[in-house]
Amino acid sequence: MLLDSYAFVKDTRKSYYEFYSEGPRGRIKKAVVYIRLRGIKTEAYNLSFGDWDDAAQTINDKAVTNNADRDKILVTVAFTVLDFIETNPEAFVFLQGSTESRTRLYQMNIWRFWKEINVWFIVRGFISDRWENLQRGTNYSSFLLEVRK
């Protein structure tokens, strides 16, 4: 399946990626960074994503861009995950939206692209204080991707 995405630039020293959203609201810089989670036994990384705030030099994960390219942005972020695991094959990737509606959007897109995702990853969802293999019809508060061996 060919999926439309943006080209991204990466800085592997920081596990940082950037790309530009282009649409009716202009050209908006987006950033994705994989941050190592401390205090757990596995090599797990939080995927942090959003608009890049030049003034604060940080990601604004609550920004609402409305640039008419949501799907293209989400596919681009997914491609950064694939790129990240190429150099970090033992890594688990933790996903949680900055709001409940964004987490729900991630879940809908996981199911939308399940055939492709399931080839690469074992996906677990967090609910009721525990991780479980993803099940349709269940709303999860976060997700954990593990590379299939």
DRENMIZA-750453 format. One record per residue (C-alpha): x, y, z; residue in three letters; residue number from 1. Coordinates in nm, 3 decimals, m for minus. Example, Ala and Ser with C-alpha at 12.3 -4.5 7.8 and 13.67 -1.06 7.14 Angstrom:
2
{{1.230, m0.450, 0.780}, "ALA", 1}
{{1.367, m0.106, 0.714}, "SER", 2}
***
This chain:
149
{{0.000, 0.000, 0.000}, "MET", 1}
{{0.142, 0.339, m0.098}, "LEU", 2}
{{0.080, 0.597, 0.170}, "LEU", 3}
{{0.127, 0.970, 0.124}, "ASP", 4}
{{0.377, 1.114, 0.371}, "SER", 5}
{{0.616, 1.402, 0.420}, "TYR", 6}
{{0.993, 1.368, 0.388}, "ALA", 7}
{{1.158, 1.398, 0.728}, "PHE", 8}
{{1.503, 1.485, 0.854}, "VAL", 9}
{{1.650, 1.305, 1.153}, "LYS", 10}
{{1.914, 1.370, 1.413}, "ASP", 11}
{{2.001, 1.024, 1.544}, "THR", 12}
{{2.204, 1.160, 1.835}, "ARG", 13}
{{1.881, 1.289, 1.985}, "LYS", 14}
{{1.634, 1.039, 1.834}, "SER", 15}
{{1.474, 1.351, 1.685}, "TYR", 16}
{{1.285, 1.389, 1.356}, "TYR", 17}
{{1.135, 1.693, 1.189}, "GLU", 18}
{{0.918, 1.759, 0.887}, "PHE", 19}
{{0.686, 2.027, 0.756}, "TYR", 20}
{{0.309, 2.015, 0.728}, "SER", 21}
{{0.186, 2.201, 0.421}, "GLU", 22}
{{m0.172, 2.311, 0.371}, "GLY", 23}
{{m0.417, 2.601, 0.382}, "PRO", 24}
{{m0.263, 2.736, 0.705}, "ARG", 25}
{{0.086, 2.742, 0.558}, "GLY", 26}
{{0.406, 2.550, 0.622}, "ARG", 27}
{{0.423, 2.431, 0.982}, "ILE", 28}
{{0.724, 2.261, 1.138}, "LYS", 29}
{{0.645, 1.932, 1.314}, "LYS", 30}
{{0.876, 1.732, 1.537}, "ALA", 31}
{{0.891, 1.377, 1.670}, "VAL", 32}
{{1.129, 1.276, 1.947}, "VAL", 33}
{{1.181, 0.938, 2.111}, "TYR", 34}
{{1.258, 0.982, 2.481}, "ILE", 35}
{{1.401, 0.691, 2.679}, "ARG", 36}
{{1.178, 0.597, 2.972}, "LEU", 37}
{{1.377, 0.555, 3.292}, "ARG", 38}
{{1.309, 0.328, 3.585}, "GLY", 39}
{{1.188, 0.028, 3.387}, "ILE", 40}
{{1.374, m0.287, 3.289}, "LYS", 41}
{{1.298, m0.279, 2.917}, "THR", 42}
{{1.437, m0.042, 2.656}, "GLU", 43}
{{1.123, 0.170, 2.613}, "ALA", 44}
{{1.082, 0.508, 2.449}, "TYR", 45}
{{0.799, 0.759, 2.463}, "ASN", 46}
{{0.702, 0.897, 2.123}, "LEU", 47}
{{0.653, 1.271, 2.168}, "SER", 48}
{{0.505, 1.453, 1.870}, "PHE", 49}
{{0.358, 1.791, 1.779}, "GLY", 50}
{{0.423, 2.136, 1.637}, "ASP", 51}
{{0.773, 2.269, 1.695}, "TRP", 52}
{{0.773, 2.588, 1.904}, "ASP", 53}
{{1.082, 2.786, 1.799}, "ASP", 54}
{{1.052, 3.035, 2.085}, "ALA", 55}
{{1.036, 2.767, 2.355}, "ALA", 56}
{{1.262, 2.522, 2.166}, "GLN", 57}
{{1.021, 2.241, 2.243}, "THR", 58}
{{0.736, 2.036, 2.100}, "ILE", 59}
{{0.383, 2.168, 2.154}, "ASN", 60}
{{0.180, 1.848, 2.168}, "ASP", 61}
{{m0.145, 2.034, 2.231}, "LYS", 62}
{{m0.134, 2.254, 1.919}, "ALA", 63}
{{m0.424, 2.222, 1.676}, "VAL", 64}
{{m0.294, 2.300, 1.329}, "THR", 65}
{{m0.597, 2.220, 1.112}, "ASN", 66}
{{m0.381, 2.218, 0.799}, "ASN", 67}
{{m0.602, 1.961, 0.617}, "ALA", 68}
{{m0.326, 1.697, 0.619}, "ASP", 69}
{{m0.389, 1.492, 0.934}, "ARG", 70}
{{m0.356, 1.153, 0.765}, "ASP", 71}
{{m0.035, 1.252, 0.587}, "LYS", 72}
{{0.109, 1.371, 0.921}, "ILE", 73}
{{0.014, 1.048, 1.101}, "LEU", 74}
{{0.165, 0.835, 0.824}, "VAL", 75}
{{0.485, 1.041, 0.845}, "THR", 76}
{{0.502, 0.986, 1.222}, "VAL", 77}
{{0.450, 0.612, 1.162}, "ALA", 78}
{{0.741, 0.613, 0.917}, "PHE", 79}
{{0.960, 0.772, 1.185}, "THR", 80}
{{0.872, 0.476, 1.410}, "VAL", 81}
{{0.991, 0.235, 1.141}, "LEU", 82}
{{1.309, 0.436, 1.096}, "ASP", 83}
{{1.368, 0.454, 1.472}, "PHE", 84}
{{1.339, 0.078, 1.521}, "ILE", 85}
{{1.590, 0.011, 1.243}, "GLU", 86}
{{1.861, 0.145, 1.473}, "THR", 87}
{{1.686, 0.044, 1.798}, "ASN", 88}
{{1.544, m0.304, 1.724}, "PRO", 89}
{{1.507, m0.394, 2.093}, "GLU", 90}
{{1.310, m0.080, 2.171}, "ALA", 91}
{{0.948, m0.069, 2.280}, "PHE", 92}
{{0.764, 0.244, 2.166}, "VAL", 93}
{{0.507, 0.396, 2.403}, "PHE", 94}
{{0.223, 0.601, 2.251}, "LEU", 95}
{{m0.030, 0.819, 2.429}, "GLN", 96}
{{m0.207, 1.123, 2.296}, "GLY", 97}
{{m0.184, 1.453, 2.482}, "SER", 98}
{{m0.564, 1.437, 2.511}, "THR", 99}
{{m0.818, 1.155, 2.521}, "GLU", 100}
{{m0.941, 1.248, 2.173}, "SER", 101}
{{m0.590, 1.226, 2.031}, "ARG", 102}
{{m0.534, 0.888, 2.194}, "THR", 103}
{{m0.862, 0.778, 2.036}, "ARG", 104}
{{m0.742, 0.910, 1.698}, "LEU", 105}
{{m0.424, 0.704, 1.734}, "TYR", 106}
{{m0.631, 0.396, 1.817}, "GLN", 107}
{{m0.859, 0.445, 1.516}, "MET", 108}
{{m0.556, 0.472, 1.290}, "ASN", 109}
{{m0.391, 0.168, 1.443}, "ILE", 110}
{{m0.700, m0.031, 1.342}, "TRP", 111}
{{m0.721, 0.144, 1.006}, "ARG", 112}
{{m0.367, 0.031, 0.922}, "PHE", 113}
{{m0.372, m0.288, 1.130}, "TRP", 114}
{{m0.270, m0.513, 0.842}, "LYS", 115}
{{0.050, m0.313, 0.789}, "GLU", 116}
{{0.123, m0.249, 1.158}, "ILE", 117}
{{0.069, m0.611, 1.259}, "ASN", 118}
{{0.345, m0.722, 1.020}, "VAL", 119}
{{0.604, m0.517, 1.212}, "TRP", 120}
{{0.473, m0.494, 1.568}, "PHE", 121}
{{0.303, m0.666, 1.855}, "ILE", 122}
{{0.068, m0.395, 1.983}, "VAL", 123}
{{m0.059, m0.381, 2.338}, "ARG", 124}
{{m0.311, m0.145, 2.491}, "GLY", 125}
{{m0.328, m0.021, 2.849}, "PHE", 126}
{{m0.661, m0.053, 3.031}, "ILE", 127}
{{m0.762, m0.112, 3.393}, "SER", 128}
{{m0.403, m0.091, 3.520}, "ASP", 129}
{{m0.267, m0.358, 3.288}, "ARG", 130}
{{m0.136, m0.419, 2.937}, "TRP", 131}
{{m0.323, m0.651, 2.702}, "GLU", 132}
{{m0.304, m0.748, 2.337}, "ASN", 133}
{{m0.517, m0.507, 2.138}, "LEU", 134}
{{m0.882, m0.601, 2.101}, "GLN", 135}
{{m1.137, m0.432, 1.880}, "ARG", 136}
{{m1.409, m0.246, 2.065}, "GLY", 137}
{{m1.190, m0.165, 2.366}, "THR", 138}
{{m1.075, 0.192, 2.429}, "ASN", 139}
{{m0.718, 0.208, 2.559}, "TYR", 140}
{{m0.543, 0.493, 2.738}, "SER", 141}
{{m0.205, 0.420, 2.576}, "SER", 142}
{{m0.026, 0.176, 2.348}, "PHE", 143}
{{0.300, m0.014, 2.345}, "LEU", 144}
{{0.466, m0.130, 2.025}, "LEU", 145}
{{0.712, m0.418, 2.032}, "GLU", 146}
{{0.906, m0.519, 1.723}, "VAL", 147}
{{0.813, m0.867, 1.600}, "ARG", 148}
{{1.110, m1.101, 1.604}, "LYS", 149}
***
